[in-house]
Amino acid sequence: MTDVPVVRCTAHVTALPVVHRQLLARCQVLDGAGVIPAQRKARREYENRVNTLMVDAER
């Protein structure tokens, strides 16, 4: 049996901050016990970016 490379995809979304907040809310539901730590970290980093985006948008 040969090793098959795993392909990971990243979505880049250009949208209003409120849309990013909605996407983040949907991602948090998927952040359960069966999630790979790297996925959890990616969601946290996205959350940090969204929070920064929201603060900048309020200025």
C-alpha positions as a Python dict, from the first residue, in 0.01 Angstrom:
ca = {
    (1, 'M'): (0, 0, 0),
    (2, 'T'): (144, 338, -98),
    (3, 'D'): (104, 658, 98),
    (4, 'V'): (-144, 897, -57),
    (5, 'P'): (-72, 1265, 10),
    (6, 'V'): (-348, 1451, 188),
    (7, 'V'): (-449, 1773, 19),
    (8, 'R'): (-571, 2054, 242),
    (9, 'C'): (-763, 2344, 97),
    (10, 'T'): (-789, 2694, 235),
    (11, 'A'): (-1073, 2923, 144),
    (12, 'H'): (-994, 3289, 96),
    (13, 'V'): (-1309, 3493, 135),
    (14, 'T'): (-1343, 3862, 56),
    (15, 'A'): (-1649, 3972, 248),
    (16, 'L'): (-1786, 4212, 504),
    (17, 'P'): (-1672, 4155, 863),
    (18, 'V'): (-2020, 4030, 961),
    (19, 'V'): (-1991, 3749, 703),
    (20, 'H'): (-1654, 3646, 846),
    (21, 'R'): (-1815, 3638, 1192),
    (22, 'Q'): (-2090, 3408, 1058),
    (23, 'L'): (-1831, 3176, 899),
    (24, 'L'): (-1642, 3165, 1227),
    (25, 'A'): (-1960, 3074, 1416),
    (26, 'R'): (-2014, 2781, 1180),
    (27, 'C'): (-1651, 2668, 1226),
    (28, 'Q'): (-1682, 2666, 1606),
    (29, 'V'): (-1952, 2399, 1583),
    (30, 'L'): (-1698, 2176, 1407),
    (31, 'D'): (-1436, 2235, 1678),
    (32, 'G'): (-1530, 1921, 1872),
    (33, 'A'): (-1338, 1633, 2023),
    (34, 'G'): (-1257, 1465, 1690),
    (35, 'V'): (-1078, 1766, 1545),
    (36, 'I'): (-709, 1750, 1462),
    (37, 'P'): (-509, 2001, 1673),
    (38, 'A'): (-387, 2178, 1358),
    (39, 'Q'): (-747, 2240, 1254),
    (40, 'R'): (-827, 2380, 1597),
    (41, 'K'): (-523, 2609, 1573),
    (42, 'A'): (-625, 2725, 1225),
    (43, 'R'): (-972, 2814, 1355),
    (44, 'R'): (-823, 3007, 1648),
    (45, 'E'): (-595, 3201, 1412),
    (46, 'Y'): (-891, 3280, 1188),
    (47, 'E'): (-1085, 3395, 1496),
    (48, 'N'): (-798, 3629, 1588),
    (49, 'R'): (-797, 3774, 1236),
    (50, 'V'): (-1175, 3820, 1240),
    (51, 'N'): (-1160, 3991, 1580),
    (52, 'T'): (-891, 4229, 1452),
    (53, 'L'): (-1099, 4293, 1141),
    (54, 'M'): (-1404, 4374, 1354),
    (55, 'V'): (-1207, 4620, 1570),
    (56, 'D'): (-1065, 4791, 1260),
    (57, 'A'): (-1411, 4810, 1100),
    (58, 'E'): (-1553, 4982, 1409),
    (59, 'R'): (-1298, 5264, 1389),
}
